[in-house]
């Protein structure tokens, strides 16, 4: 196929050279009448096709325009194609307009484009269509103007195949705009290949149509391969630019600096991008209020900025801008769009608060406090009820003593001046205050924070009142030596009348005196000692002795004050040893430390000097004192000192020579811990109470009843009876302890035992002879066989020896006289005790026969008498859970 024009072959080097050749123009006739340019039929975009000598035609031209949009003319006369152009006719012309705006003159130059003649190669007539397989056709560029005015159908171009030279060829097209939406927009003449458009096209809806052209012979053969035929719609500036919003709203602070960005406006254009039709420029058409101009807009980006620092919300708080956008890069023939921009000026703290007056006066009565005396109004032009408007007041001068306080009334924004500490007319008749004010928010302008406009002077006048006496200072001090003679007179508390500034006419009374040591002279206020002052009696000693004093004037108005008495110490107390009684465990402890204290001041106290005064030779020989530190000494004994309690006199003396001697009781004891000896010591010095005496009397009565029963039993016994010879074979076992023995039971009278088969007899129980142990007489029960006196109790009844019965022996068979019984048992009892006190190796043993001693009153272990109340059936399991009162007894038994 080939483009419109004469039928020529474009094959070979001649065709390629023709397309690249540019024929330089020649002038025919006069220069300003007509210019003829020889050009090829196909012109590429942005290519120079010739040059016109404009200087010879119109030297002063300042505006050059082309009547054909396909061509543009530069200022030097160069003619360029604006887009690809295919010349359908052999000739095409357009006009160049030259204008001089200053002189209001215009000239025209006609440019005529002619085809360049080409030499074509003739085809061999015998060559068939089907032998053109190596031919490859490229799309032929074609375009049409958007919104073309016709006439319609509008001829676009001619499509032609080389096969049409020898054959009859028919042409057809397909694609969007033909058989696809929009239908029937394009058609091609079947015989000629002329391509037509039937109606105007909107580029914003369809920017290009990709058609395909076909060439076929009458018998249906394809003369050429299908040829892509794109038709590009050339844009026309038919769309106005439109802002993205009809109304823009922005805010800017009134304190904004020059060049502050307010906001950005933006517009769009539907025309072809990256062309003059969519190159937009922004501008401000109008500002309301009109003057002064405070804003500008960047022509390309649409950024609105401030161009002045005279924004003042208090003058104008809102501006309205009419924004304009124009395409064609803002040229006068470009299309225009508009929008409204509302800019609100926000408040800044650019106005300092000011006082309405420079000076104020206020009045207050003396001694009044927590009262409001003045309200101070201020003015501020900033936005009400914001931090830029609210104020803080400050007392800059005159309130060094803290009598005043100023605050802000949040509703009225006034300063409220109050007296918070009483004023004294006699001290100051008036007070001058300097008040400053500023806003809660920081000030934005570069001016001094406090100026003459936000300071004010306030004069406070104090009104005088008739007052009572004043006790100032509230606490007054006086120094008195202890042990001062009774009746000594010392200066006391002094109050005064604030009106006269002296104490004349005042009377004094004592309200409180902890020890009653002084009296107060009613007229002068002097104090007189009524007792001897003792510093060591007052607790704590290092604090002051406070006396409360009442001062009264003639109108019975009063005040109270404190007289603080500092009692000066004298050395009137010797050191004192703290211990009264000490225990030293020998040989575990070789000494004991003696401590002393002195209630006097340290200047009259340590270091102390300890010594043993003239004592007995025994004390001096066995005991010695050595210094440990300033307040302690070490009392040591000699190795040959015996176990007993010593009374040792010890003298202690302070640094001033005050001395005292104390008799210290020292118990040198054989023990491992002093607590063991203290128990014994307390037992030795026990004093019986009424309940202890009653218990002893009951015990004696019980003993007499037992003895009476024994005597009755002996008198009723048969004299012919003898104690069995094998009595010595019985084991002596400690009371309340089960030990191995023969199977025996108690006889009717408790002294004889028999086996179950009456084959042997034994001693059941006996009363031990009276023994002295530790100053107490005790009765020890010795067990033989399997029963003790304790086991003979039953059913909650108390039984004597006579009630212990066992076996089958008659009651009369076991009765003896007391003399017979005593003479028989005494020697044997001693032998039994001797044997029972030995272990298996016949060596003395200390853990078998033990004596229960009287523990005395107040023993921490209590009495062990509770053990006798245990029933036999309970066994000895209670010994596994003994209470703390048995600890001392258990330790004593373990060490034996």
C-alpha positions, 0 to 999 in steps of 0.5 A: 500500500502507499500514501495518498498522491501519485502512484510511485514506488517507495522501494530502494535507496531513492525513496529513502533519500527522498524522505530525508531530503530537505529542499531549501526554499526559493523566493518567487516574486517579492519577499512579502507576497509569496514563499514557495517551499518544496517538501516531501509528501510526508513530514515528521513532527518538529522538523524544519521545512524551510525559512522565510526572510522576515526582516526584509518583509517586516523588521519591526514585527513583535508577534509572529503567528501561523494560520495553520496549527500544523506549522509554527514559525520562529522569530528567525523565520524558521518554519517547523512542523508542529506534528506529523503531516501527510500532504494529500494534495500536491500543494498546500498553503498557509499564511504567516501573520506579522504584527507590530503592536506599538505601531498597530501594523500587520502584514501577511506572508503566504507560504506554498508547499509543493511536492518534490518530484520523485523518480519511480521504478516501473514494476515488471508486468509478469510479477505476481501478487503472491511473490511479494512475501518479503514486503513489510509495511509500516503504519502510515501516520494519520491525524485529525483535528478535534472538534473539526468543523468539516465539511463532513464526511471529512477526507483524511487520507488515501490508502493504496496498494501497489498491486492495484497497478496490475489488478483490481484491488478492493479496500476495507477497514476495521477497528474502533470507530468502524465496527466497534463503538463508536460505530460508523465514525470512519469508512473507506471507499472500496475502490479508491481507498479514500478514508473519511470521518463522518462527524466531529471527535472529542479527544478527551473521549477518544484520543486515538483510533487504531484501525486496520486496512485490508487490500484484496483482489476480486477473487478474494486474494489478499494483495497485501498484509493487513496494515495497522492504521492509527488515527490520532485525534489532535487536541484542541483547547476546548476545556477550561481549567477547573479548581478542585474545590469551589471554596477553599478555607485556610487559617493563618496566625496574625503573628505569621512572618513574611512568606508564611504558607497559608495554603495550596490551591489546585486545578485540573484541565482535561486537555492533552497533558504536557501541552500548552493546553494544560500548562496552568498559571494561578493568580489572585483576581481580587482580595476583600478587603481590598487593601493592603495586598497581604497574600500572593500565589505561586503561578505554577504550584498554587501555594498561597503565602503572606507578603506582609507582616501587617496581619492584625486580627484585631483589625481584620479577622477574615479575608476573601480571595478570588483565585484565577487559573488560566491555561496556555501558560497564562496567555491572554487567549487561554481559558480561565477558571475561578474559585473562592478562598476564605482565609481566617486570621487566628489570634496571637498574643500580640497585645499586652494587657494594660492597667486602666490606671497607673496608681490605686489606693486601698485601706485595711484595718490592722490585724485583719487577714484573709480579706479582699481589699482591692480589685484591679481591672485590666484591658487586653485586645486579644480574643476573650476567654483565651490564654492570650486574654487571661492574665496573671498578676504578680506583686513585684515589690513591697511584699517581702514579709508576705502580708499580701496575695493577688489572684485573678478572677477568671470571669472578669479578668480582674486582679484580686488583692487580699491581706493574708497576714495581719498588718501592724499599724505601729510597725508600718502605717502604709505599704506600697506595692508594685503590681505587674501583669502579663498573659498566660500565653507567651508574648509573640512580638519582640518587645520587653515583657514588662513595660510601663503599660503593665505596671501599677502602684498600689498604696495600702493604708493601715487603719489603727486599732486599740490593741491588747498587749503583745507577747513578742517574741512568743518565746523568751529565754533565761538561764538559771543554775540548778540548785540555786537557793530558794527565793532567788530572783531572775528576770522573767517574761516581758510583754509590751503595749503596742500603743505605748511600746512599753510594758507599763501597766501590765500584770503577769500571771503563771499559767503553767509550771510543770514542777512548780519550781518558780513564782512570778512577780505580778507587776514586774514579771520577774521570776522567783525560785520557790524550790531547788531546781534539779536539772536531772529531774526534768525529762529529757534533761537536755531540753528547756524547762518551759513556763507559760506566762499570761500578760494582762493590760488594764482592760483585761486584754491579754496575751500568752508567751513562753519563758524557756528556762535553760537549767545550767548543770552543776556537778551534784551527782556522783556516778552510779553503778548500774548492776545490783547483783551479778552471776559469774559462772566458774570456770566458763566466765573469768570476769564480769564488766561493771558499768556506771552512769552519771546523770550530770552533763558530760563535762561533769561525767566520764571518764570514771575511775573504779576502785576497791576501797578498804575491804576485807583481806579475803576480797582484796586477795580474791578480786581485782578491778581493771579499766575497760573504757571511760565508763566501765571496769572489769571485775575478775576473780582468782582461781582459788576463789570458792563457789559462794556469793560475795559482797564487794564494795566498789567505788566509782568517781567522775572527773570532778571528784564526785564519788560513790561506793556501792556494795555489789553482790557477786555470785560465783557459781558452778554453772554453764549459764548465769540463769541456772544460778539465778534460779537457785538464788531466788529459791534460797530467798523465797518468801512464802505467801498465804497460799503456799502456807495453806498448801504446806498445812494441807500436806502436813495434815495428809502426812499425819493421816498416812502415819495414822493409818500405818500405826493402825495397820501395825497394831492389828498385825500378828506378832508371829509374822516375819518379813521374808528372807528374800526381801533383799532380792527385790529391786529398788526403782525410782518412783513413777518409773517402770523397771524390770522386776518379779511378777508380784502384787501388793499385799493387803497392807502394802508391805508384803507381795506374793506371786500369782502362785504364792511361791514367793513373797517380796517387799512392795513399798516402804516409807523412806526415813526422813532426810535433809536435802537443801534444808527441806525434808522430803519423802522418797518412794522406793518401788519394789515389784511392779507397783508403787503407791501411785498405782494403788490409786483408783476411781479418783479416790485417795488411798493410803498404804493400807489400801494397796492390796494384791494376791490372795494373802489374808489381811492379818498375815501382813500386819507387824508392829511399827518397831518390828517393821522399822528395825527390820527395814532400816539396814536393808533399805541402806543396802538396797540404796547402795546397790541401786546406786551402782551400774552393771560394773558396780560403779557409783551411778548418779542417774538411778536414785534421785531426790526430789527437792523443794523448788521454792517459790517463784521457780520458773520450772514450777512444781513437779507435783502434777506428775503424781496426778497421772493415772497408771493406765496413761503410762509415761507417754506424757514425758515426751511432751513436757512443758517449758517448766520442766526444762530446768529439772531436765537439765539438772537431771542430765548433768548428774 
